[in-house]
Amino acid sequence: MGTPETRTYPLIFTFRDDVDGEGFLARVTIRGRALMVDEGDGWWLYGVEPGGMAESGGTPHEAYQRFRRAFTAVLFETAVDAKSFDDFESEIRRFARETDQEEEARWLEVSAAIRSGEIVPEAPFDSLPRKSADLPVEVQVERLDEPQRAFTPKDNILDEYALTAA
């Protein structure tokens, strides 16, 4: 693949969304991987896992916000097409595990370069929290509208994204 790109940053993100479907209310929590790249004409955030998503912006923050919104739109569109909670859950799990092999190769290469010190993140990436590149992608799809479901403040989480680290 050659020398890792210096304005390319491997990210781990966690998103949580509540989604209304036909006859169900679901909560989707995904920890995934993405690659933030300065393409010269703007910043792009490419989905690694889930793959097949990409959004751009004039700044890294703008690209992230557009990616986040597109991610939620996929969940909402999936809920429209789902005939049941089980259909929804199955499709979301498939979507979350979809991997863009090309972006994954870049993600792994740049993660290793950051870990070794070959690439030193610049602002604003130097101030991001760090997470292990070895964290697995995770997906949780919970049904919220069941009578036995108890809600507590521990269920609250904020969206986050972090730079990979050792």
Secondary structure, DSSP 8 states (H G I E B T S, - for coil): --S--TTEEEEEEEEEEEEEETTEEEEEEEEEEEEEEE-SSSEEEEEEETEEEEEEESSHHHHHHHHHHHHHHHHHHHHHH-SSHHHHHHHHHHHHH---HHHHHHHHHHHHHHHHTSS---TTGGGS-EEETT---EEEEEE--STT----GGG----EEEEEE-
